[in-house]
Amino acid sequence: MTTSDNKAQTPTGEIDHDFGRRLAAFISADVADGGGEIEGGTDVLMTGLVDSLGVVMIVDWIERELDIAIDPGDVVLEHFRSVDAMVGYLRAR
């Protein structure tokens, strides 16, 4: 894995600052109940913006965007609580 100041390389996709913004925009437009802009640290699960079906939609979007497979065992509250948590998980995997 190659890292720099603001991006990490996955085997098939790139996770950079723009990725986090695109992910937040996707969640806001297509997943979140109530719409509106989502900040990176917003707890999308505990606030009710995203439900369990929404998490499935987010995982599917990430897998398609990065051309990766996310292990179902990794789909936990810790990794999918916020956009920042999702990006952190993806960078660390």
C-alpha positions in Angstrom: 0.0 0.0 0.0 1.3 3.4 -1.0 0.6 6.4 1.3 1.1 10.1 1.0 -0.2 13.1 3.1 -3.8 12.8 2.0 -4.3 9.6 0.0 -3.9 5.9 0.3 -3.8 3.4 -2.5 -5.9 0.2 -2.3 -5.1 -2.6 -4.7 -7.6 -1.4 -7.2 -9.0 2.0 -6.1 -7.8 5.3 -4.7 -9.0 6.8 -1.4 -8.2 10.5 -1.2 -9.9 13.6 0.2 -12.2 13.8 -2.8 -13.3 10.2 -2.2 -14.6 11.3 1.3 -16.5 14.2 -0.3 -18.1 12.0 -3.0 -19.0 9.4 -0.3 -20.7 12.1 1.8 -22.5 13.5 -1.2 -23.8 10.0 -2.1 -25.0 9.4 1.4 -26.7 12.8 1.6 -28.4 12.5 -1.8 -29.2 8.8 -2.1 -29.2 7.2 1.4 -29.8 9.7 4.3 -33.3 10.1 5.7 -33.8 13.9 5.8 -31.2 15.0 3.3 -28.9 17.9 3.8 -25.1 18.0 3.8 -23.3 15.5 5.9 -20.0 16.4 7.6 -17.2 13.9 7.8 -17.7 13.4 11.5 -21.5 13.2 11.6 -22.6 10.0 13.2 -25.0 8.9 10.4 -26.1 5.8 12.3 -26.9 7.1 15.7 -28.6 10.2 14.3 -30.9 8.0 12.2 -29.7 9.5 8.9 -28.8 6.0 7.7 -30.5 2.7 8.6 -29.4 -0.9 8.0 -30.5 -0.9 4.3 -28.6 2.4 3.9 -25.4 0.7 5.2 -25.9 -2.0 2.5 -26.3 0.7 -0.1 -23.1 2.5 1.1 -21.1 -0.8 1.1 -22.3 -1.5 -2.5 -21.4 2.0 -3.6 -17.9 1.8 -2.0 -17.3 -1.6 -3.6 -18.3 -0.4 -7.0 -16.3 2.9 -6.7 -13.1 1.3 -5.6 -13.6 -2.1 -7.3 -13.0 -3.9 -4.1 -14.9 -6.4 -1.9 -15.7 -5.5 1.7 -15.7 -8.5 4.1 -19.2 -8.7 5.7 -17.5 -9.1 9.0 -16.0 -5.7 8.6 -19.4 -4.0 8.3 -19.6 -2.9 12.0 -20.6 0.2 13.8 -17.0 1.3 14.3 -16.2 1.3 10.6 -19.5 2.8 9.3 -20.5 5.3 12.0 -19.4 8.3 9.9 -17.8 9.2 6.6 -14.5 9.8 8.4 -14.7 6.3 10.0 -15.5 4.7 6.6 -12.5 6.5 5.0 -10.3 5.5 7.9 -11.4 1.9 7.7 -10.8 1.8 3.9 -7.3 3.3 4.3 -6.3 0.8 7.0 -7.5 -2.3 5.2 
